[in-house]
Amino acid sequence: MKPADHIAALRRDTARIANAVQHRLDRAVPSCPGWQVADLVWHVSIVHMFWRMVASNAIAGPDTWSEPHRRHGDDLVPWFCEGAELTATVLESLAPNATAWTWGRRNTVDFIQRRVAQETAVHCWDALNAMGCNEPVEQALAVDGVDEFLDEVLPGLCQDLGGLVQTICLRANDSGDNWTIRVEDGSSHLTRACVRADATVTATASDLLLLLWGRCSPDQVQVDGDLAALQRFLTRANF
């Protein structure tokens, strides 16, 4: 996906969240234990604000970040929408290759454009699911999200890449995309093809993304090979 696609996805999924949660902020979010919908909306708002400020060099990174006072009540959703639109406007005004702090391997604005879109997409699924609507993540965005998780999130955030060597293959049966991730010696190695693995997971791109982010369980997808190896990998990837 291109940066423009990520910005469009950010705007689309922000609107979907806002439309779904109006007057339902006290509902529980099953996929985020302990959260109500208001907590989810606040969290996504803060993610947007943080990355917007980082991308525009208003702050240098987490060390110079200070979370604003919590919003409550009827003004939360309008404030969320206004902040998301400001984030979209700022991010689309910046060159994708401009330098900015990130926790990933690329310190560029396009990392942030992608991260914000992906964070919003998964939490959009959370919000809709809390309303009893199990809509999949849009296919192209889900494919991009699986790729981001394996290529950026896992090596950038996981503290459990040592120990037992594992190879897991993911197959998207709707888009035709394949990924094989090998974890060993404290690092991960991604191949964008399906090769011999301890376990092979076949599902839609959306369900693969939701599996990686802990929203979907192994018994909801097709697993061939060593189920224990897949469960161990998912435990490693549960930040």
C-alpha positions as CSV (number, residue, x, y, z in Angstrom):
1,M,0.0,0.0,0.0
2,K,1.1,3.6,-0.7
3,P,1.0,6.4,1.9
4,A,-2.1,7.8,0.3
5,D,-3.8,4.5,0.8
6,H,-2.9,4.5,4.5
7,I,-4.3,8.0,4.9
8,A,-7.5,7.0,3.2
9,A,-7.8,4.0,5.5
10,L,-7.2,6.1,8.5
11,R,-10.1,8.4,7.6
12,R,-12.4,5.6,6.6
13,D,-11.8,3.6,9.8
14,T,-12.0,6.6,12.0
15,A,-15.5,7.3,10.6
16,R,-16.5,3.7,11.1
17,I,-15.5,3.8,14.7
18,A,-17.3,7.1,15.3
19,N,-20.5,5.9,13.7
20,A,-20.5,2.6,15.6
21,V,-19.8,3.9,19.1
22,Q,-22.1,6.9,19.4
23,H,-24.0,6.8,22.7
24,R,-22.5,3.3,23.4
25,L,-19.3,4.3,25.1
26,D,-20.0,2.3,28.2
27,R,-20.1,-1.0,26.4
28,A,-17.4,-3.6,27.1
29,V,-14.8,-4.4,24.5
30,P,-14.4,-8.2,24.6
31,S,-11.1,-8.1,22.5
32,C,-9.5,-5.7,25.0
33,P,-10.2,-7.1,28.4
34,G,-11.0,-4.4,31.0
35,W,-11.8,-1.7,28.5
36,Q,-15.0,0.0,27.7
37,V,-15.6,1.6,24.3
38,A,-14.7,5.0,25.8
39,D,-11.2,3.6,26.8
40,L,-10.7,2.3,23.2
41,V,-11.7,5.7,21.6
42,W,-9.4,7.5,24.0
43,H,-6.5,5.1,23.3
44,V,-6.8,5.5,19.5
45,S,-7.0,9.3,20.0
46,I,-3.8,9.3,21.9
47,V,-2.1,7.1,19.4
48,H,-3.1,9.5,16.7
49,M,-1.9,12.5,18.6
50,F,1.5,10.9,19.6
51,W,2.4,9.9,16.1
52,R,1.2,13.2,14.6
53,M,3.5,15.1,16.9
54,V,6.4,12.8,16.2
55,A,6.0,12.9,12.5
56,S,5.8,16.8,12.5
57,N,8.8,17.0,14.9
58,A,6.7,18.6,17.6
59,I,8.2,16.0,19.9
60,A,11.3,13.9,19.5
61,G,9.8,10.7,20.7
62,P,8.4,9.1,23.9
63,D,10.9,10.8,26.2
64,T,9.4,14.2,25.3
65,W,5.7,13.1,25.2
66,S,3.1,14.0,27.8
67,E,-0.4,12.6,27.5
68,P,-3.1,15.2,27.7
69,H,-5.9,15.3,30.3
70,R,-8.5,12.5,29.7
71,R,-11.7,13.4,27.8
72,H,-15.0,12.0,29.0
73,G,-18.6,12.2,28.0
74,D,-20.3,13.6,25.0
75,D,-17.3,15.5,23.7
76,L,-15.0,12.4,23.4
77,V,-16.2,11.2,20.0
78,P,-16.1,14.6,18.3
79,W,-12.7,15.3,19.8
80,F,-11.5,11.9,18.5
81,C,-12.8,12.7,15.0
82,E,-11.2,16.2,15.0
83,G,-7.9,14.8,16.1
84,A,-8.0,12.0,13.6
85,E,-8.6,14.4,10.7
86,L,-5.8,16.7,11.9
87,T,-3.5,13.6,12.0
88,A,-4.6,12.6,8.5
89,T,-4.0,16.2,7.2
90,V,-0.6,16.4,8.9
91,L,0.6,13.0,7.7
92,E,-0.5,13.5,4.1
93,S,1.4,16.9,4.0
94,L,4.7,15.3,4.9
95,A,7.2,13.5,2.6
96,P,7.1,9.8,3.2
97,N,10.9,9.6,3.3
98,A,11.2,12.5,5.8
99,T,13.1,11.6,9.0
100,A,11.2,10.9,12.2
101,W,11.6,8.9,15.3
102,T,10.1,5.4,15.3
103,W,10.6,2.2,17.3
104,G,11.0,0.3,14.0
105,R,13.9,-0.3,11.6
106,R,12.9,2.7,9.5
107,N,13.0,6.2,11.0
108,T,10.8,7.7,8.3
109,V,7.3,9.3,8.1
110,D,6.0,6.4,5.9
111,F,6.5,4.1,8.8
112,I,4.2,6.3,10.9
113,Q,1.6,6.7,8.1
114,R,1.4,2.9,7.9
115,R,1.5,2.4,11.7
116,V,-1.3,4.8,12.3
117,A,-3.5,3.2,9.7
118,Q,-2.9,-0.3,11.0
119,E,-3.5,0.7,14.7
120,T,-6.8,2.3,13.7
121,A,-7.8,-0.7,11.6
122,V,-7.4,-3.2,14.4
123,H,-9.1,-1.0,16.9
124,C,-11.9,-0.4,14.4
125,W,-12.4,-4.1,14.4
126,D,-12.5,-4.0,18.2
127,A,-15.1,-1.3,18.2
128,L,-17.3,-3.0,15.7
129,N,-16.9,-6.3,17.5
130,A,-18.0,-4.7,20.7
131,M,-21.2,-3.7,18.9
132,G,-21.8,-7.3,17.9
133,C,-20.6,-6.8,14.3
134,N,-17.8,-9.1,13.1
135,E,-16.7,-7.3,10.0
136,P,-13.3,-8.3,8.6
137,V,-10.4,-5.8,8.1
138,E,-10.4,-4.7,4.4
139,Q,-8.3,-7.2,2.5
140,A,-5.6,-5.0,1.1
141,L,-5.2,-3.3,4.5
142,A,-5.1,-6.7,6.2
143,V,-2.4,-8.0,3.8
144,D,-0.4,-4.9,4.5
145,G,-0.9,-5.4,8.3
146,V,0.4,-8.9,8.3
147,D,3.4,-7.7,6.4
148,E,4.0,-4.9,8.9
149,F,3.6,-7.1,11.9
150,L,6.1,-9.7,10.7
151,D,8.6,-7.2,9.2
152,E,8.4,-4.3,11.6
153,V,6.4,-5.0,14.8
154,L,7.8,-8.4,15.7
155,P,11.5,-7.5,15.3
156,G,10.9,-4.0,16.7
157,L,8.9,-4.8,19.9
158,C,9.2,-8.5,20.7
159,Q,11.6,-9.3,23.6
160,D,11.2,-13.0,23.3
161,L,13.0,-14.0,20.0
162,G,15.6,-16.2,21.6
163,G,15.4,-19.9,22.6
164,L,13.7,-22.5,20.5
165,V,13.9,-22.1,16.7
166,Q,10.5,-21.9,15.1
167,T,9.3,-21.5,11.5
168,I,5.7,-20.5,10.9
169,C,4.0,-20.1,7.5
170,L,0.9,-17.9,7.0
171,R,-1.2,-18.3,3.9
172,A,-4.0,-15.8,2.9
173,N,-6.5,-17.9,1.0
174,D,-8.4,-14.9,-0.2
175,S,-5.5,-12.7,-1.5
176,G,-3.0,-15.4,-2.4
177,D,-0.3,-13.8,-0.2
178,N,2.1,-16.0,1.7
179,W,4.6,-15.3,4.5
180,T,7.1,-17.5,6.3
181,I,8.7,-16.2,9.5
182,R,11.6,-17.9,11.2
183,V,12.6,-17.0,14.8
184,E,16.0,-17.9,16.0
185,D,19.0,-16.5,17.9
186,G,17.2,-13.4,19.1
187,S,16.0,-12.3,15.6
188,S,13.3,-13.0,13.1
189,H,13.7,-13.6,9.3
190,L,10.8,-13.0,6.9
191,T,10.3,-14.7,3.5
192,R,7.3,-13.6,1.4
193,A,6.6,-17.1,0.3
194,C,5.3,-20.3,1.8
195,V,8.1,-22.7,2.5
196,R,8.6,-25.7,4.8
197,A,7.5,-24.8,8.3
198,D,6.7,-26.2,11.7
199,A,3.1,-25.0,11.3
200,T,1.2,-23.6,8.4
201,V,-1.8,-21.3,9.0
202,T,-4.4,-20.8,6.3
203,A,-7.1,-18.2,6.6
204,T,-8.3,-14.9,5.2
205,A,-5.9,-12.0,5.4
206,S,-8.1,-10.4,7.9
207,D,-8.1,-13.5,10.2
208,L,-4.4,-13.8,9.9
209,L,-3.9,-10.2,11.0
210,L,-6.4,-10.7,13.9
211,L,-4.6,-13.9,14.9
212,L,-1.3,-12.1,15.1
213,W,-2.8,-9.3,17.2
214,G,-4.6,-11.8,19.6
215,R,-8.1,-11.2,18.3
216,C,-8.5,-14.6,16.7
217,S,-7.6,-17.9,18.2
218,P,-5.9,-20.9,16.4
219,D,-9.1,-22.9,16.6
220,Q,-10.7,-20.3,14.3
221,V,-8.2,-20.9,11.4
222,Q,-6.8,-23.9,9.6
223,V,-3.6,-25.1,11.2
224,D,-1.4,-27.8,9.6
225,G,1.6,-29.1,11.4
226,D,2.7,-28.5,15.0
227,L,0.0,-26.6,16.8
228,A,2.2,-26.2,19.8
229,A,4.8,-24.4,17.7
230,L,2.2,-21.9,16.5
231,Q,1.0,-21.4,20.0
232,R,4.5,-20.7,21.2
233,F,5.0,-18.3,18.3
234,L,1.8,-16.4,19.2
235,T,2.9,-16.3,22.8
236,R,6.2,-14.7,21.7
237,A,4.3,-12.2,19.6
238,N,1.9,-11.2,22.4
239,F,3.3,-7.9,23.6
